């Protein structure tokens, strides 16, 4: 879609949202939701399409397979028509690799996952463009395309190497989830053994180096102790790319209220996920349940500290009403129905995340002037890693 076409599309959306002669106060919740998403980018914090392509039973790893043509209907939660219907303006594509990959070659698999994501971004240049900073996101959205960012899901991918961390940043990675489902040599996972009481000294150095680079520190999957340690050391806002609120559903993948109350001081954002077992104790969930988590985060942390992180194509179960990437407007309609204002919805959609990105970029510019790349090793800072004992 060209810039001209996008302007025409936005004008049409606005005309449909508020018909001539109708007071803006009479605007329906659906019209308000769609107007917000037409004019401000909806940024989803986590979509596992690269992994879905890798693990596809039809054509594993093959971006070019007809079954994986994003211009058609795919077997996934994601394709271009549904992204357009969902009014997605920016997407963090997760380049996930399993925790167990450290035993067989994490770097090889991580590079393959980055390659898959970069392939499909490049394959559809009229739809996607790689975005490396907040200004890129805004520019790509204004052009009518979907700004595409990359996020590593799990610090096991760096194999205890700050040099590897920097190499991934240079390849376009803009966030790293500190842990996935297994505790690392330097960080406790929420669903793994709690061996360190949070972050080790090397783990703190990882956070410091991520801040220096301008790579967002993602605390999804981490233990509360790791969350608190990261907040203690971080000089830039953090994110949770896909998480829920423990105050709504007590689950290890969700963020405790105590941590939510710390967010205003850090400036970070919790991007609320859609996986039913994390959203509801019933293991079944609805769009309304997801909205409850969003409202809980907003109530405790503030409206400036909440976003959307679906986890589509990384989850088998989905909430009723949020079945795939086409359904985001329905969630915003529900929140508008609950009384959320245009400004609130705009912040939730993507402005909060853009603020975090801009602040992280500003911190990075300062830190790059103040210090050189860290050459610290885990052996120097922590002694013998747990995995080597």
Number of C-alpha atoms within 10 A of each C-alpha: 12 12 14 12 12 18 17 12 16 18 15 13 19 18 13 14 21 18 12 9 6 10 9 12 7 11 15 14 21 19 19 26 28 22 23 26 24 23 19 20 27 29 29 29 30 28 28 24 24 26 21 20 24 16 13 16 9 13 15 14 20 16 20 13 12 13 16 23 16 21 13 13 15 15 15 18 23 20 20 21 15 20 21 15 13 19 23 27 28 26 25 24 26 29 27 25 22 16 19 12 15 16 7 9 12 19 18 12 18 21 15 17 22 22 17 20 24 20 15 19 20 13 16 15 12 14 20 23 24 22 23 19 19 20 13 16 26 18 15 23 24 20 19 22 24 31 29 24 28 28 28 28 28 27 25 27 29 21 16 20 18 21 16 14 21 18 13 24 21 12 14 18 24 24 25 30 25 30 29 25 20 22 26 28 23 27 33 30 31 27 17 18 15 17 16 18 14 24 27 21 16 23 25 21 22 27 27 20 24 25 27 26 22 25 27 26 27 30 29 28 30 31 28 22 19 27 26 18 19 24 22 12 13 19 19 28 25 28 28 29 32 27 28 32 27 21 17 23 20 16 19 20 24 28 28 21 16 14 15 24 14 16 23 16 10 16 18 29 30 33 28 29 27 30 24 22 17 24 31 21 13 10 12 16 22 18 22 16 19 27 18 17 25 25 20 21 30 20 14 18 24 16 21 22 26 32 32 27 23 27 25 25 23 19 14 10 16 22 21 14 14 21 16 19 25 20 18 26 24 18 18 25 20 17 22 20 15 12 11 18 16 14 12 19 23 22 23 26 28 23 22 23 29 19 18 24 26 17 19 25 21 15 18 21 15 12 19 15 9 9 10 10 13 14 11 14 15 20 11 11 15 15 10 12 14 12 7 6 5
